[in-house]
Structures are given as structure tokens and as C-alpha cells.
Amino acid sequence: MSIYDFSYTSISGGVVKLSEYAGKALLILNTASKCGFTPQYEGLEQLYKTYGERGLVVIGFPCNQFGKQEPGGDDQISEFCKVRYGVTFPLSTKIDVNGENAHPLFKWLKAQKPFEGFGKGAKAKMMSVLTKAKIGDSDIKWNFTKFLIDRDGGVSGRYEPTVEPQSLINEIERLLGGAK
């Protein structure tokens, strides 16, 4: 099984097969509109604009499983992302990322890269306390957990919400084949 065996329903309607992105690097993450990490939309959009022509696709998957921070419907979510953050990258309909009803893509992603910690610093410590996270547990711990996929469809890395989008630039450059 590979990432190209999965599909998702676009927030604007219609099924999107991930095989349509074969040969591109992907940044896949769960999102929420009312989260302390929501401003990351800005950095994600910047990555998409900067690296999209070179082969990076960012795909956001709205999820309401963490603090009920994505309460709106798909139309509200889409409008919020466009108006507040100028989001042009693809978004899916709202999904679950953990539990019995987790989207199959996220079940697969989590199996490829389990949780390895939030890193260091005050935000990391706060998230560890908030989520009671355990190293090696595969579940998504909070909104804005990111998975970077290489051009061959392999999971290159898992990045927790405490990792800002701009800090992924070196890894994105590596996956895309170096500097501009």
C-alpha cells in the first residue's frame, strides 16, 4: 500500500485521488480554525506559493477532534481559510484523524510515522502536559500535525504542531532537489 492508494473528498466537492499528485512532494496536515496554531495557515500558504511550481502540494484536512476547535461546516471552514488567511491550497471535507472513524489516509500516515515527541521549549512542554502524549503512540496529538511526503510517495517526516511551517524549508528543498 502507498499514499497513492488513497483519496479524499475536496471541501469544494468531488473525490481527489492522491495518485494525481504522483511525483510531487506533499505536506499533509490536520487543521482547525479556532486553535492557537491556526495562524500556521499563513506559513503553509507561503510554502505552497513559494514551492508549488517546483512540486510541493499542501493539503489541509479540517478536524474537530481536538478541543472542538473546528466546529463549522465545510462552507464555513473554506470561507474562513480564504478570507482570513488567503488559503489557496487544497482542503478536504472535515474528517476524523484518530479513532474508529479515522480517515484511512491518516491511519496509514500514523502507522508510517508514530509520535516521537513535541521537541523542546515552552510550547512543547505545554503540549506534552495538555495531551498526556506518549512516545511511540501513533495517534495524532493535536491540530496542525504535519506529514511530509517525498516525490516517491514515502513519508519523509512527521512534524508536531509545535513545528512552524517555515522550519520545514530545508527538508522541502531537499525533497524538491535543492535550492532554486
VMD Tcl script that builds the backbone (N, CA, C; Angstrom):
set m [mol new atoms 540]
animate dup $m
set s [atomselect $m all]
$s set {name element resname resid chain x y z} {
  {N N MET 1 A 0.840 -1.172 0.000}
  {CA C MET 1 A 0.000 0.000 0.000}
  {C C MET 1 A 0.892 1.244 0.000}
  {N N SER 2 A 0.483 2.257 -0.750}
  {CA C SER 2 A 1.225 3.519 -0.776}
  {C C SER 2 A 0.244 4.684 -0.649}
  {N N ILE 3 A 0.784 5.867 -0.508}
  {CA C ILE 3 A -0.060 7.054 -0.385}
  {C C ILE 3 A -0.958 7.219 -1.597}
  {N N TYR 4 A -0.508 6.708 -2.739}
  {CA C TYR 4 A -1.254 6.868 -3.983}
  {C C TYR 4 A -2.486 5.969 -4.065}
  {N N ASP 5 A -2.676 5.121 -3.066}
  {CA C ASP 5 A -3.872 4.277 -3.000}
  {C C ASP 5 A -5.040 4.978 -2.306}
  {N N PHE 6 A -4.793 6.181 -1.774}
  {CA C PHE 6 A -5.813 6.890 -1.011}
  {C C PHE 6 A -6.424 8.035 -1.813}
  {N N SER 7 A -7.583 8.461 -1.345}
  {CA C SER 7 A -8.257 9.618 -1.935}
  {C C SER 7 A -8.940 10.375 -0.798}
  {N N TYR 8 A -9.415 11.561 -1.120}
  {CA C TYR 8 A -10.157 12.358 -0.150}
  {C C TYR 8 A -11.227 13.140 -0.886}
  {N N THR 9 A -12.198 13.630 -0.136}
  {CA C THR 9 A -13.242 14.461 -0.711}
  {C C THR 9 A -12.858 15.923 -0.513}
  {N N SER 10 A -12.767 16.646 -1.616}
  {CA C SER 10 A -12.407 18.063 -1.579}
  {C C SER 10 A -13.484 18.859 -0.860}
  {N N ILE 11 A -13.085 19.907 -0.156}
  {CA C ILE 11 A -14.027 20.768 0.547}
  {C C ILE 11 A -14.983 21.449 -0.432}
  {N N SER 12 A -14.562 21.573 -1.695}
  {CA C SER 12 A -15.422 22.174 -2.722}
  {C C SER 12 A -16.232 21.122 -3.482}
  {N N GLY 13 A -16.089 19.860 -3.078}
  {CA C GLY 13 A -16.839 18.770 -3.704}
  {C C GLY 13 A -15.977 17.956 -4.649}
  {N N GLY 14 A -16.262 16.700 -4.753}
  {CA C GLY 14 A -15.539 15.816 -5.648}
  {C C GLY 14 A -14.434 15.047 -4.943}
  {N N VAL 15 A -14.185 13.865 -5.450}
  {CA C VAL 15 A -13.151 12.998 -4.900}
  {C C VAL 15 A -11.822 13.308 -5.595}
  {N N VAL 16 A -10.775 13.417 -4.790}
  {CA C VAL 16 A -9.426 13.660 -5.304}
  {C C VAL 16 A -8.579 12.435 -4.976}
  {N N LYS 17 A -8.029 11.805 -5.991}
  {CA C LYS 17 A -7.130 10.663 -5.795}
  {C C LYS 17 A -5.721 11.202 -5.576}
  {N N LEU 18 A -5.067 10.714 -4.547}
  {CA C LEU 18 A -3.711 11.178 -4.286}
  {C C LEU 18 A -2.752 10.752 -5.397}
  {N N SER 19 A -3.128 9.780 -6.191}
  {CA C SER 19 A -2.300 9.393 -7.337}
  {C C SER 19 A -2.162 10.547 -8.332}
  {N N GLU 20 A -3.089 11.520 -8.268}
  {CA C GLU 20 A -2.981 12.712 -9.123}
  {C C GLU 20 A -1.741 13.527 -8.776}
  {N N TYR 21 A -1.197 13.322 -7.573}
  {CA C TYR 21 A -0.028 14.067 -7.121}
  {C C TYR 21 A 1.265 13.258 -7.220}
  {N N ALA 22 A 1.233 12.121 -7.914}
  {CA C ALA 22 A 2.437 11.299 -8.058}
  {C C ALA 22 A 3.572 12.148 -8.623}
  {N N GLY 23 A 4.756 11.988 -8.032}
  {CA C GLY 23 A 5.926 12.733 -8.472}
  {C C GLY 23 A 6.083 14.081 -7.793}
  {N N LYS 24 A 5.145 14.447 -6.941}
  {CA C LYS 24 A 5.227 15.713 -6.206}
  {C C LYS 24 A 5.509 15.423 -4.734}
  {N N ALA 25 A 6.043 16.404 -4.045}
  {CA C ALA 25 A 6.180 16.323 -2.600}
  {C C ALA 25 A 4.874 16.843 -2.001}
  {N N LEU 26 A 4.412 16.211 -0.941}
  {CA C LEU 26 A 3.159 16.603 -0.299}
  {C C LEU 26 A 3.410 16.980 1.155}
  {N N LEU 27 A 2.698 17.980 1.613}
  {CA C LEU 27 A 2.659 18.325 3.028}
  {C C LEU 27 A 1.200 18.184 3.436}
  {N N ILE 28 A 0.913 17.141 4.218}
  {CA C ILE 28 A -0.454 16.790 4.611}
  {C C ILE 28 A -0.591 17.048 6.103}
  {N N LEU 29 A -1.686 17.708 6.507}
  {CA C LEU 29 A -1.858 18.019 7.916}
  {C C LEU 29 A -3.328 18.132 8.274}
  {N N ASN 30 A -3.602 17.932 9.567}
  {CA C ASN 30 A -4.949 18.187 10.088}
  {C C ASN 30 A -4.997 19.624 10.578}
  {N N THR 31 A -6.117 20.300 10.333}
  {CA C THR 31 A -6.229 21.728 10.625}
  {C C THR 31 A -7.457 22.023 11.486}
  {N N ALA 32 A -7.497 23.246 12.004}
  {CA C ALA 32 A -8.653 23.725 12.768}
  {C C ALA 32 A -8.651 25.248 12.739}
  {N N SER 33 A -9.829 25.835 12.725}
  {CA C SER 33 A -9.987 27.283 12.586}
  {C C SER 33 A -9.933 28.056 13.900}
  {N N LYS 34 A -10.080 27.374 15.029}
  {CA C LYS 34 A -10.157 28.075 16.318}
  {C C LYS 34 A -9.095 27.565 17.291}
  {N N CYS 35 A -7.906 27.335 16.780}
  {CA C CYS 35 A -6.815 26.755 17.544}
  {C C CYS 35 A -5.698 27.788 17.708}
  {N N GLY 36 A -4.925 27.665 18.759}
  {CA C GLY 36 A -3.776 28.536 18.932}
  {C C GLY 36 A -2.761 28.404 17.811}
  {N N PHE 37 A -2.789 27.284 17.091}
  {CA C PHE 37 A -1.866 27.058 15.975}
  {C C PHE 37 A -2.462 27.490 14.626}
  {N N THR 38 A -3.707 27.960 14.616}
  {CA C THR 38 A -4.371 28.359 13.371}
  {C C THR 38 A -3.566 29.366 12.548}
  {N N PRO 39 A -2.834 30.292 13.157}
  {CA C PRO 39 A -2.023 31.208 12.339}
  {C C PRO 39 A -0.991 30.507 11.446}
  {N N GLN 40 A -0.756 29.216 11.680}
  {CA C GLN 40 A 0.148 28.474 10.790}
  {C C GLN 40 A -0.390 28.415 9.361}
  {N N TYR 41 A -1.694 28.637 9.179}
  {CA C TYR 41 A -2.241 28.693 7.817}
  {C C TYR 41 A -1.435 29.661 6.951}
  {N N GLU 42 A -1.035 30.778 7.533}
  {CA C GLU 42 A -0.279 31.789 6.799}
  {C C GLU 42 A 1.043 31.212 6.276}
  {N N GLY 43 A 1.785 30.545 7.138}
  {CA C GLY 43 A 3.052 29.937 6.732}
  {C C GLY 43 A 2.866 28.799 5.754}
  {N N LEU 44 A 1.800 28.033 5.922}
  {CA C LEU 44 A 1.504 26.935 4.996}
  {C C LEU 44 A 1.197 27.477 3.604}
  {N N GLU 45 A 0.420 28.548 3.548}
  {CA C GLU 45 A 0.098 29.167 2.264}
  {C C GLU 45 A 1.371 29.716 1.611}
  {N N GLN 46 A 2.255 30.289 2.419}
  {CA C GLN 46 A 3.517 30.808 1.879}
  {C C GLN 46 A 4.357 29.683 1.287}
  {N N LEU 47 A 4.430 28.551 1.978}
  {CA C LEU 47 A 5.154 27.396 1.431}
  {C C LEU 47 A 4.541 26.963 0.101}
  {N N TYR 48 A 3.225 26.898 0.060}
  {CA C TYR 48 A 2.516 26.469 -1.152}
  {C C TYR 48 A 2.803 27.417 -2.312}
  {N N LYS 49 A 2.777 28.710 -2.044}
  {CA C LYS 49 A 3.044 29.697 -3.103}
  {C C LYS 49 A 4.501 29.664 -3.538}
  {N N THR 50 A 5.396 29.497 -2.586}
  {CA C THR 50 A 6.825 29.515 -2.887}
  {C C THR 50 A 7.278 28.258 -3.621}
  {N N TYR 51 A 6.796 27.114 -3.205}
  {CA C TYR 51 A 7.312 25.844 -3.725}
  {C C TYR 51 A 6.341 25.081 -4.621}
  {N N GLY 52 A 5.135 25.599 -4.794}
  {CA C GLY 52 A 4.146 24.890 -5.609}
  {C C GLY 52 A 4.602 24.632 -7.036}
  {N N GLU 53 A 5.208 25.610 -7.660}
  {CA C GLU 53 A 5.660 25.428 -9.049}
  {C C GLU 53 A 6.793 24.423 -9.147}
  {N N ARG 54 A 7.504 24.204 -8.045}
  {CA C ARG 54 A 8.605 23.236 -8.032}
  {C C ARG 54 A 8.133 21.841 -7.628}
  {N N GLY 55 A 6.840 21.708 -7.258}
  {CA C GLY 55 A 6.328 20.372 -6.996}
  {C C GLY 55 A 5.845 20.097 -5.592}
  {N N LEU 56 A 5.603 21.127 -4.774}
  {CA C LEU 56 A 5.056 20.905 -3.438}
  {C C LEU 56 A 3.551 21.157 -3.450}
  {N N VAL 57 A 2.796 20.229 -2.879}
  {CA C VAL 57 A 1.360 20.401 -2.696}
  {C C VAL 57 A 1.078 20.303 -1.201}
  {N N VAL 58 A 0.408 21.312 -0.668}
  {CA C VAL 58 A -0.037 21.320 0.726}
  {C C VAL 58 A -1.510 20.928 0.711}
  {N N ILE 59 A -1.899 20.000 1.583}
  {CA C ILE 59 A -3.305 19.587 1.662}
  {C C ILE 59 A -3.722 19.617 3.126}
  {N N GLY 60 A -4.740 20.431 3.430}
  {CA C GLY 60 A -5.263 20.534 4.784}
  {C C GLY 60 A -6.509 19.686 4.970}
  {N N PHE 61 A -6.568 19.002 6.100}
  {CA C PHE 61 A -7.701 18.156 6.458}
  {C C PHE 61 A -8.333 18.684 7.742}
  {N N PRO 62 A -9.373 19.509 7.644}
  {CA C PRO 62 A -10.034 20.034 8.840}
  {C C PRO 62 A -10.540 18.906 9.742}
  {N N CYS 63 A -10.368 19.103 11.047}
  {CA C CYS 63 A -10.719 18.074 12.026}
  {C C CYS 63 A -11.200 18.746 13.305}
  {N N ASN 64 A -12.241 18.205 13.909}
  {CA C ASN 64 A -12.835 18.783 15.119}
  {C C ASN 64 A -12.568 17.928 16.359}
  {N N GLN 65 A -11.559 17.070 16.321}
  {CA C GLN 65 A -11.325 16.132 17.415}
  {C C GLN 65 A -10.515 16.701 18.580}
  {N N PHE 66 A -9.940 17.871 18.431}
  {CA C PHE 66 A -9.061 18.411 19.465}
  {C C PHE 66 A -9.633 19.719 19.989}
  {N N GLY 67 A -10.228 19.666 21.148}
  {CA C GLY 67 A -10.811 20.836 21.767}
  {C C GLY 67 A -11.987 21.416 21.008}
  {N N LYS 68 A -12.605 20.611 20.140}
  {CA C LYS 68 A -13.764 21.087 19.345}
  {C C LYS 68 A -13.427 22.416 18.650}
  {N N GLN 69 A -12.213 22.500 18.083}
  {CA C GLN 69 A -11.711 23.743 17.516}
  {C C GLN 69 A -11.978 23.897 16.019}
  {N N GLU 70 A -12.764 22.987 15.451}
  {CA C GLU 70 A -13.210 23.120 14.056}
  {C C GLU 70 A -14.695 22.807 14.006}
  {N N PRO 71 A -15.526 23.673 14.642}
  {CA C PRO 71 A -16.949 23.377 14.775}
  {C C PRO 71 A -17.775 23.631 13.517}
  {N N GLY 72 A -17.304 24.449 12.607}
  {CA C GLY 72 A -18.102 24.849 11.451}
  {C C GLY 72 A -18.267 23.760 10.411}
  {N N GLY 73 A -19.157 24.028 9.472}
  {CA C GLY 73 A -19.338 23.144 8.333}
  {C C GLY 73 A -18.299 23.449 7.260}
  {N N ASP 74 A -18.288 22.647 6.215}
  {CA C ASP 74 A -17.283 22.794 5.166}
  {C C ASP 74 A -17.302 24.175 4.508}
  {N N ASP 75 A -18.477 24.726 4.259}
  {CA C ASP 75 A -18.557 26.057 3.648}
  {C C ASP 75 A -17.951 27.116 4.564}
  {N N GLN 76 A -18.243 27.038 5.857}
  {CA C GLN 76 A -17.689 27.994 6.819}
  {C C GLN 76 A -16.172 27.866 6.907}
  {N N ILE 77 A -15.685 26.640 6.921}
  {CA C ILE 77 A -14.245 26.396 7.006}
  {C C ILE 77 A -13.545 26.968 5.774}
  {N N SER 78 A -14.084 26.668 4.606}
  {CA C SER 78 A -13.497 27.154 3.356}
  {C C SER 78 A -13.464 28.675 3.327}
  {N N GLU 79 A -14.570 29.302 3.692}
  {CA C GLU 79 A -14.655 30.759 3.701}
  {C C GLU 79 A -13.649 31.363 4.691}
  {N N PHE 80 A -13.584 30.800 5.882}
  {CA C PHE 80 A -12.642 31.282 6.888}
  {C C PHE 80 A -11.207 31.219 6.365}
  {N N CYS 81 A -10.829 30.097 5.801}
  {CA C CYS 81 A -9.452 29.912 5.321}
  {C C CYS 81 A -9.110 30.899 4.200}
  {N N LYS 82 A -10.042 31.111 3.297}
  {CA C LYS 82 A -9.801 32.035 2.175}
  {C C LYS 82 A -9.755 33.484 2.643}
  {N N VAL 83 A -10.733 33.889 3.442}
  {CA C VAL 83 A -10.839 35.290 3.849}
  {C C VAL 83 A -9.762 35.660 4.873}
  {N N ARG 84 A -9.597 34.845 5.882}
  {CA C ARG 84 A -8.681 35.187 6.992}
  {C C ARG 84 A -7.215 34.975 6.630}
  {N N TYR 85 A -6.905 33.896 5.862}
  {CA C TYR 85 A -5.508 33.553 5.598}
  {C C TYR 85 A -5.154 33.454 4.118}
  {N N GLY 86 A -6.096 33.715 3.235}
  {CA C GLY 86 A -5.807 33.667 1.801}
  {C C GLY 86 A -5.432 32.286 1.300}
  {N N VAL 87 A -5.949 31.255 1.944}
  {CA C VAL 87 A -5.588 29.879 1.597}
  {C C VAL 87 A -6.058 29.534 0.185}
  {N N THR 88 A -5.116 29.059 -0.619}
  {CA C THR 88 A -5.430 28.565 -1.964}
  {C C THR 88 A -5.066 27.090 -2.118}
  {N N PHE 89 A -4.364 26.530 -1.135}
  {CA C PHE 89 A -4.008 25.110 -1.239}
  {C C PHE 89 A -5.247 24.248 -0.996}
  {N N PRO 90 A -5.224 23.001 -1.470}
  {CA C PRO 90 A -6.399 22.128 -1.339}
  {C C PRO 90 A -6.769 21.830 0.115}
  {N N LEU 91 A -8.071 21.768 0.350}
  {CA C LEU 91 A -8.620 21.365 1.643}
  {C C LEU 91 A -9.600 20.223 1.411}
  {N N SER 92 A -9.671 19.328 2.379}
  {CA C SER 92 A -10.656 18.247 2.308}
  {C C SER 92 A -11.901 18.657 3.092}
  {N N THR 93 A -12.918 17.840 3.004}
  {CA C THR 93 A -14.049 17.983 3.906}
  {C C THR 93 A -13.555 17.632 5.308}
  {N N LYS 94 A -14.317 17.988 6.315}
  {CA C LYS 94 A -13.925 17.711 7.695}
  {C C LYS 94 A -13.879 16.199 7.920}
  {N N ILE 95 A -12.821 15.752 8.603}
  {CA C ILE 95 A -12.603 14.323 8.853}
  {C C ILE 95 A -12.214 14.087 10.307}
  {N N ASP 96 A -12.144 12.815 10.700}
  {CA C ASP 96 A -11.504 12.391 11.938}
  {C C ASP 96 A -10.121 11.857 11.582}
  {N N VAL 97 A -9.161 12.080 12.475}
  {CA C VAL 97 A -7.810 11.570 12.250}
  {C C VAL 97 A -7.437 10.468 13.240}
  {N N ASN 98 A -8.206 10.325 14.294}
  {CA C ASN 98 A -7.994 9.282 15.302}
  {C C ASN 98 A -9.296 8.516 15.512}
  {N N GLY 99 A -9.158 7.343 16.092}
  {CA C GLY 99 A -10.334 6.571 16.480}
  {C C GLY 99 A -10.900 5.715 15.366}
  {N N GLU 100 A -12.033 5.127 15.682}
  {CA C GLU 100 A -12.701 4.185 14.790}
  {C C GLU 100 A -13.046 4.791 13.433}
  {N N ASN 101 A -13.406 6.070 13.416}
  {CA C ASN 101 A -13.816 6.724 12.169}
  {C C ASN 101 A -12.696 7.527 11.507}
  {N N ALA 102 A -11.458 7.268 11.904}
  {CA C ALA 102 A -10.333 7.994 11.310}
  {C C ALA 102 A -10.272 7.744 9.808}
  {N N HIS 103 A -9.957 8.785 9.067}
  {CA C HIS 103 A -9.795 8.674 7.618}
  {C C HIS 103 A -8.680 7.662 7.337}
  {N N PRO 104 A -8.882 6.762 6.371}
  {CA C PRO 104 A -7.873 5.739 6.068}
  {C C PRO 104 A -6.484 6.317 5.768}
  {N N LEU 105 A -6.418 7.489 5.143}
  {CA C LEU 105 A -5.124 8.112 4.872}
  {C C LEU 105 A -4.378 8.377 6.174}
  {N N PHE 106 A -5.067 8.908 7.173}
  {CA C PHE 106 A -4.402 9.215 8.433}
  {C C PHE 106 A -4.052 7.956 9.216}
  {N N LYS 107 A -4.843 6.903 9.088}
  {CA C LYS 107 A -4.464 5.629 9.701}
  {C C LYS 107 A -3.131 5.166 9.123}
  {N N TRP 108 A -2.999 5.280 7.816}
  {CA C TRP 108 A -1.771 4.854 7.140}
  {C C TRP 108 A -0.593 5.759 7.520}
  {N N LEU 109 A -0.804 7.071 7.493}
  {CA C LEU 109 A 0.271 8.015 7.839}
  {C C LEU 109 A 0.796 7.751 9.248}
  {N N LYS 110 A -0.121 7.572 10.191}
  {CA C LYS 110 A 0.283 7.342 11.582}
  {C C LYS 110 A 1.058 6.038 11.731}
  {N N ALA 111 A 0.696 5.023 10.949}
  {CA C ALA 111 A 1.419 3.754 11.003}
  {C C ALA 111 A 2.837 3.910 10.456}
  {N N GLN 112 A 3.021 4.810 9.508}
  {CA C GLN 112 A 4.335 5.042 8.912}
  {C C GLN 112 A 5.252 5.836 9.845}
  {N N LYS 113 A 4.682 6.798 10.558}
  {CA C LYS 113 A 5.477 7.675 11.437}
  {C C LYS 113 A 4.745 7.919 12.752}
  {N N PRO 114 A 5.051 7.125 13.787}
  {CA C PRO 114 A 4.415 7.359 15.084}
  {C C PRO 114 A 4.955 8.631 15.749}
  {N N PHE 115 A 4.298 9.038 16.795}
  {CA C PHE 115 A 4.665 10.220 17.566}
  {C C PHE 115 A 6.043 10.032 18.193}
  {N N GLU 116 A 6.912 11.055 18.055}
  {CA C GLU 116 A 8.263 10.995 18.626}
  {C C GLU 116 A 8.519 12.120 19.620}
  {N N GLY 117 A 7.498 12.879 19.962}
  {CA C GLY 117 A 7.657 13.954 20.932}
  {C C GLY 117 A 7.391 15.313 20.317}
  {N N PHE 118 A 7.207 16.294 21.175}
  {CA C PHE 118 A 6.919 17.658 20.735}
  {C C PHE 118 A 8.159 18.517 20.589}
  {N N GLY 119 A 9.319 17.987 20.941}
  {CA C GLY 119 A 10.538 18.775 20.861}
  {C C GLY 119 A 10.811 19.471 22.182}
  {N N LYS 120 A 11.507 20.623 22.091}
  {CA C LYS 120 A 11.908 21.356 23.290}
  {C C LYS 120 A 11.243 22.720 23.327}
  {N N GLY 121 A 11.282 23.328 24.479}
  {CA C GLY 121 A 10.753 24.674 24.630}
  {C C GLY 121 A 9.414 24.694 25.356}
  {N N ALA 122 A 8.957 25.908 25.612}
  {CA C ALA 122 A 7.732 26.107 26.396}
  {C C ALA 122 A 6.503 25.521 25.711}
  {N N LYS 123 A 6.368 25.736 24.381}
  {CA C LYS 123 A 5.199 25.192 23.670}
  {C C LYS 123 A 5.201 23.671 23.714}
  {N N ALA 124 A 6.369 23.075 23.548}
  {CA C ALA 124 A 6.476 21.613 23.582}
  {C C ALA 124 A 6.074 21.081 24.956}
  {N N LYS 125 A 6.554 21.741 26.019}
  {CA C LYS 125 A 6.211 21.299 27.365}
  {C C LYS 125 A 4.708 21.428 27.603}
  {N N MET 126 A 4.140 22.567 27.180}
  {CA C MET 126 A 2.706 22.791 27.333}
  {C C MET 126 A 1.904 21.696 26.607}
  {N N MET 127 A 2.298 21.377 25.369}
  {CA C MET 127 A 1.577 20.364 24.594}
  {C C MET 127 A 1.705 18.982 25.236}
  {N N SER 128 A 2.865 18.665 25.785}
  {CA C SER 128 A 3.050 17.376 26.460}
  {C C SER 128 A 2.105 17.239 27.647}
  {N N VAL 129 A 1.976 18.311 28.417}
  {CA C VAL 129 A 1.080 18.296 29.579}
  {C C VAL 129 A -0.375 18.231 29.118}
  {N N LEU 130 A -0.735 19.059 28.148}
  {CA C LEU 130 A -2.108 19.133 27.647}
  {C C LEU 130 A -2.591 17.794 27.086}
  {N N THR 131 A -1.763 17.147 26.306}
  {CA C THR 131 A -2.193 15.943 25.590}
  {C C THR 131 A -1.854 14.642 26.301}
  {N N LYS 132 A -0.988 14.703 27.323}
  {CA C LYS 132 A -0.518 13.485 28.006}
  {C C LYS 132 A 0.060 12.487 27.003}
  {N N ALA 133 A 0.762 13.020 26.009}
  {CA C ALA 133 A 1.286 12.219 24.901}
  {C C ALA 133 A 2.366 11.250 25.354}
  {N N LYS 134 A 2.369 10.087 24.713}
  {CA C LYS 134 A 3.374 9.065 24.980}
  {C C LYS 134 A 4.166 8.795 23.699}
  {N N ILE 135 A 5.481 8.771 23.819}
  {CA C ILE 135 A 6.359 8.498 22.680}
  {C C ILE 135 A 6.018 7.121 22.117}
  {N N GLY 136 A 5.974 7.019 20.795}
  {CA C GLY 136 A 5.706 5.751 20.126}
  {C C GLY 136 A 4.235 5.486 19.853}
  {N N ASP 137 A 3.355 6.231 20.515}
  {CA C ASP 137 A 1.920 6.126 20.252}
  {C C ASP 137 A 1.678 6.783 18.896}
  {N N SER 138 A 0.951 6.169 18.040}
  {CA C SER 138 A 0.814 6.713 16.685}
  {C C SER 138 A -0.258 7.789 16.553}
  {N N ASP 139 A -1.161 7.912 17.505}
  {CA C ASP 139 A -2.260 8.878 17.364}
  {C C ASP 139 A -1.768 10.301 17.123}
  {N N ILE 140 A -2.573 11.043 16.386}
  {CA C ILE 140 A -2.359 12.479 16.229}
  {C C ILE 140 A -2.658 13.092 17.589}
  {N N LYS 141 A -1.807 14.013 18.029}
  {CA C LYS 141 A -1.956 14.589 19.369}
  {C C LYS 141 A -2.735 15.895 19.379}
  {N N TRP 142 A -2.717 16.659 18.254}
  {CA C TRP 142 A -3.390 17.950 18.236}
  {C C TRP 142 A -3.483 18.433 16.803}
  {N N ASN 143 A -4.168 19.544 16.626}
  {CA C ASN 143 A -4.303 20.190 15.315}
  {C C ASN 143 A -2.931 20.593 14.774}
  {N N PHE 144 A -2.819 20.601 13.466}
  {CA C PHE 144 A -1.620 21.043 12.749}
  {C C PHE 144 A -0.440 20.087 12.904}
  {N N THR 145 A -0.744 18.780 12.982}
  {CA C THR 145 A 0.285 17.754 12.877}
  {C C THR 145 A 0.530 17.544 11.386}
  {N N LYS 146 A 1.798 17.618 10.991}
  {CA C LYS 146 A 2.161 17.631 9.570}
  {C C LYS 146 A 2.925 16.378 9.181}
  {N N PHE 147 A 2.635 15.873 7.981}
  {CA C PHE 147 A 3.375 14.758 7.400}
  {C C PHE 147 A 3.941 15.225 6.067}
  {N N LEU 148 A 5.242 15.083 5.902}
  {CA C LEU 148 A 5.895 15.450 4.653}
  {C C LEU 148 A 6.144 14.177 3.854}
  {N N ILE 149 A 5.683 14.188 2.607}
  {CA C ILE 149 A 5.743 13.018 1.728}
  {C C ILE 149 A 6.715 13.313 0.593}
  {N N ASP 150 A 7.622 12.377 0.311}
  {CA C ASP 150 A 8.591 12.606 -0.761}
  {C C ASP 150 A 7.968 12.348 -2.129}
  {N N ARG 151 A 8.712 12.627 -3.173}
  {CA C ARG 151 A 8.201 12.511 -4.550}
  {C C ARG 151 A 7.857 11.079 -4.939}
  {N N ASP 152 A 8.367 10.099 -4.171}
  {CA C ASP 152 A 8.052 8.695 -4.446}
  {C C ASP 152 A 6.874 8.194 -3.622}
  {N N GLY 153 A 6.277 9.070 -2.817}
  {CA C GLY 153 A 5.114 8.694 -2.013}
  {C C GLY 153 A 5.451 8.168 -0.640}
  {N N GLY 154 A 6.720 8.234 -0.235}
  {CA C GLY 154 A 7.117 7.784 1.096}
  {C C GLY 154 A 6.985 8.897 2.121}
  {N N VAL 155 A 6.710 8.522 3.363}
  {CA C VAL 155 A 6.588 9.509 4.432}
  {C C VAL 155 A 8.001 9.878 4.891}
  {N N SER 156 A 8.376 11.101 4.612}
  {CA C SER 156 A 9.707 11.605 4.946}
  {C C SER 156 A 9.798 12.026 6.410}
  {N N GLY 157 A 8.712 12.583 6.947}
  {CA C GLY 157 A 8.754 13.027 8.327}
  {C C GLY 157 A 7.389 13.366 8.873}
  {N N ARG 158 A 7.309 13.309 10.195}
  {CA C ARG 158 A 6.114 13.735 10.923}
  {C C ARG 158 A 6.544 14.901 11.805}
  {N N TYR 159 A 5.771 15.964 11.762}
  {CA C TYR 159 A 6.097 17.180 12.490}
  {C C TYR 159 A 4.891 17.594 13.320}
  {N N GLU 160 A 5.120 17.731 14.587}
  {CA C GLU 160 A 4.038 18.046 15.512}
  {C C GLU 160 A 3.644 19.522 15.400}
  {N N PRO 161 A 2.524 19.917 16.009}
  {CA C PRO 161 A 2.014 21.283 15.872}
  {C C PRO 161 A 3.007 22.363 16.291}
  {N N THR 162 A 3.921 22.026 17.195}
  {CA C THR 162 A 4.901 22.998 17.673}
  {C C THR 162 A 5.929 23.350 16.597}
  {N N VAL 163 A 5.967 22.608 15.506}
  {CA C VAL 163 A 6.887 22.882 14.397}
  {C C VAL 163 A 6.202 23.839 13.420}
  {N N GLU 164 A 6.791 25.019 13.287}
  {CA C GLU 164 A 6.257 26.035 12.377}
  {C C GLU 164 A 6.528 25.633 10.925}
  {N N PRO 165 A 5.616 25.961 10.007}
  {CA C PRO 165 A 5.812 25.597 8.598}
  {C C PRO 165 A 7.157 26.051 8.029}
  {N N GLN 166 A 7.627 27.265 8.376}
  {CA C GLN 166 A 8.875 27.779 7.811}
  {C C GLN 166 A 10.075 26.932 8.201}
  {N N SER 167 A 9.982 26.208 9.327}
  {CA C SER 167 A 11.122 25.393 9.745}
  {C C SER 167 A 11.255 24.121 8.903}
  {N N LEU 168 A 10.316 23.893 8.006}
  {CA C LEU 168 A 10.375 22.727 7.113}
  {C C LEU 168 A 11.070 23.052 5.783}
  {N N ILE 169 A 11.498 24.286 5.602}
  {CA C ILE 169 A 12.052 24.706 4.312}
  {C C ILE 169 A 13.233 23.844 3.875}
  {N N ASN 170 A 14.185 23.568 4.761}
  {CA C ASN 170 A 15.353 22.767 4.359}
  {C C ASN 170 A 14.941 21.377 3.893}
  {N N GLU 171 A 14.008 20.760 4.615}
  {CA C GLU 171 A 13.546 19.417 4.228}
  {C C GLU 171 A 12.775 19.478 2.903}
  {N N ILE 172 A 11.972 20.498 2.716}
  {CA C ILE 172 A 11.238 20.664 1.450}
  {C C ILE 172 A 12.219 20.860 0.306}
  {N N GLU 173 A 13.213 21.706 0.518}
  {CA C GLU 173 A 14.250 21.923 -0.511}
  {C C GLU 173 A 14.923 20.608 -0.876}
  {N N ARG 174 A 15.250 19.811 0.140}
  {CA C ARG 174 A 15.898 18.516 -0.112}
  {C C ARG 174 A 15.004 17.617 -0.956}
  {N N LEU 175 A 13.713 17.559 -0.598}
  {CA C LEU 175 A 12.789 16.695 -1.338}
  {C C LEU 175 A 12.559 17.182 -2.768}
  {N N LEU 176 A 12.639 18.480 -2.955}
  {CA C LEU 176 A 12.390 19.044 -4.288}
  {C C LEU 176 A 13.656 19.085 -5.146}
  {N N GLY 177 A 14.785 18.717 -4.561}
  {CA C GLY 177 A 16.002 18.655 -5.364}
  {C C GLY 177 A 16.931 19.848 -5.229}
  {N N GLY 178 A 16.974 20.447 -4.048}
  {CA C GLY 178 A 17.948 21.519 -3.818}
  {C C GLY 178 A 17.405 22.906 -3.963}
  {N N ALA 179 A 18.314 23.845 -3.941}
  {CA C ALA 179 A 17.962 25.263 -3.987}
  {C C ALA 179 A 17.393 25.644 -5.323}
  {N N LYS 180 A 16.716 26.797 -5.315}
  {CA C LYS 180 A 16.084 27.320 -6.538}
  {C C LYS 180 A 17.112 27.588 -7.609}
}
mol reanalyze $m
mol bondsrecalc $m
mol representation Tube
mol addrep $m
